[in-house]
Structure formats: C-alpha cells, structure tokens
Amino acid sequence: MRCTTARLDLAPIGVSDSAALLHVFRDADVRRYLLDGKSVPADWVTAEIRSSERRFAGGGAGLWAVRLLGDPSVVGFVGFREFFEPPELQLLYGLLPDHWGRGLATEAAAAACRFVFEALGWVEIRAAIDVPNTASGAVLERLGFRLERTTDDGTAFYRLTRRRHDDAR
C-alpha cells in the first residue's frame, strides 16, 4: 500500500502520524476549504486514522501521509474518505502551504488514483471541492477529472473514469 513517486513517499496514515496530521489539519490555509475553516480536535484526527486503517485492512483505500523522499516529516495527506449521504468515497488531498505551487498535490493525487485504478480495479473516482478553491480544481483538471456539476451552495463535483486516466498516461 506504500507508494513512491519521483519526489514523494506515501504511506498509509497511522497512529504515529497523529501529531503531524493534527498540525496539517489545523493549518488555517489547509482547513479553509477542506474543513470550512473549522479547527479539529486531536480525537477527530484519531478517528480519521482509525477509519482509514479499516478501509485499507478491508482491501479498500484510505489516506496516505505525504512525505518528501528522504524526509520523515509529514507535509500533507492524500487518499480517499467518505463524504455525503449516502457515503461516497472521494479523493482528498492537502499540503502544508510551504509545499504549494510545486506540483506536489498533483503528484500525490496521481499516485493515489493510480493505486485505486490499478491495484483495486476501480472504474471511477469522484472528488468535490469548494468552487473558490481554484488551485484544487486545477489539480483535478491536470489529472483528467471532468466537472460534472456545481451546486447552489458552491460545491463543484468532479469525476475521473479509468479510461480517461489510462488515456492521459
């Protein structure tokens, strides 16, 4: 389940990542769109870790901690988490602001997409972003996601099919 890219090491999140992930999720710029600006408590991060571990243990996909190759520091996360009712696994990613603008989110998200398409046989991936989060929209578009719809509350829904992913490679 570990993935590496040209610049990144992605490992499933675990309890040992709790403090580092709490730091990432509490960063004001990271949580602005991801958590609607709300700060999260440590037990929220622990619950996210446990949920991700269950998804991986059940043969599915969870969240990976993102590290630069050769550096043990967690700089972000990428992977899949349930959103909405009924629950739907969606692509999710976030990096500390010091690492923005270098293509790392695209690189990490591409690795996560490749994993679920190739290792798990998924045929499509969904993602949702806040419309003002244009940087995240650009990441999705670089990966080949297509905008499906935008809701009145300002959420943009995207989809990537395996065929489009394979064609983009």
KEPAMI-39524 format. One record per residue (C-alpha): x, y, z. Coordinates in steps of 0.2 Angstrom, whole numbers, padded with zeros to 4 digits, always signed. Example, Ala and Ser with C-alpha at 12.3 -4.5 7.8 and 13.67 -1.06 7.14 Angstrom:
BEGIN
+0062-0022+0039+0068-0005+0036
END
This chain:
BEGIN
+0000+0000+0000+0015+0011+0001+0018+0022-0015+0033+0032-0020+0034+0045-0034+0049+0054-0041+0048+0066-0026+0036+0059-0013+0034+0044-0001+0016+0040+0003+0012+0028+0017-0004+0024+0025-0008+0035+0039-0006+0028+0057-0006+0032+0075+0012+0038+0074+0007+0051+0062-0006+0059+0074+0003+0074+0079+0009+0078+0062-0008+0076+0054-0016+0087+0068-0003+0100+0063-0008+0099+0045-0027+0098+0048-0026+0113+0060-0016+0124+0047-0028+0139+0043-0024+0138+0025-0027+0119+0024-0043+0119+0033-0050+0135+0024-0059+0124+0011-0056+0107+0017-0065+0109+0034-0074+0126+0031-0062+0134+0042-0066+0124+0057-0052+0118+0069-0052+0100+0073-0048+0091+0090-0035+0078+0091-0048+0064+0094-0055+0069+0076-0038+0065+0069-0038+0049+0078-0055+0044+0072-0049+0048+0054-0034+0037+0056-0044+0023+0063-0057+0024+0048-0043+0025+0035-0034+0009+0043-0051+0000+0042-0053+0004+0024-0035-0002+0020-0037-0018+0030-0054-0022+0021-0045-0021+0004-0050-0003+0000-0042+0014+0000-0039+0026+0014-0027+0040+0017-0008+0041+0015+0004+0053+0024+0014+0063+0011+0032+0065+0014+0046+0071+0003+0058+0057-0002+0071+0056+0012+0062+0067+0024+0052+0059+0039+0041+0075+0041+0023+0074+0036+0019+0088+0023+0002+0083+0019-0010+0069+0015-0019+0061+0000-0031+0047-0002-0050+0043+0000-0063+0047+0013-0081+0045+0014-0092+0061+0011-0110+0065+0009-0126+0054+0012-0126+0041+0007-0107+0040+0010-0096+0041-0005-0078+0038-0006-0070+0054-0013-0052+0059-0017-0045+0071-0004-0028+0079-0003-0020+0093+0007-0002+0100+0009+0005+0112+0021+0007+0129+0012+0026+0129+0011+0024+0115-0001+0011+0123-0013+0014+0128-0031+0027+0114-0034+0016+0101-0042+0016+0090-0026-0003+0089-0024-0004+0083-0042+0010+0071-0040+0002+0064-0024-0016+0063-0030-0010+0055-0047-0001+0041-0036-0017+0038-0026-0028+0037-0042-0016+0025-0050-0016+0014-0034-0035+0013-0034-0037+0010-0053-0023-0002-0054-0022-0011-0038-0041-0011-0033-0049-0011-0050-0059+0005-0048-0068+0011-0063-0071+0029-0057-0065+0042-0044-0075+0056-0038-0070+0072-0030-0079+0088-0023-0071+0105-0020-0077+0122-0014-0079+0132-0030-0067+0146-0024-0053+0133-0022-0047+0136-0039-0030+0128-0035-0038+0112-0031-0049+0112-0046-0033+0115-0057-0026+0099-0048-0041+0089-0053-0041+0095-0071-0022+0091-0073-0027+0073-0068-0040+0072-0081-0056+0075-0069-0071+0082-0078-0083+0094-0069-0100+0086-0068-0110+0099-0059-0109+0114-0047-0122+0116-0033-0130+0132-0027-0120+0130-0011-0104+0132-0020-0098+0114-0022-0091+0108-0038-0092+0089-0041-0079+0080-0052-0077+0063-0059-0062+0053-0067-0065+0037-0076-0052+0024-0078-0052+0025-0097-0049+0044-0096-0035+0041-0083-0027+0027-0095-0029+0039-0110-0020+0053-0101-0005+0042-0097
END
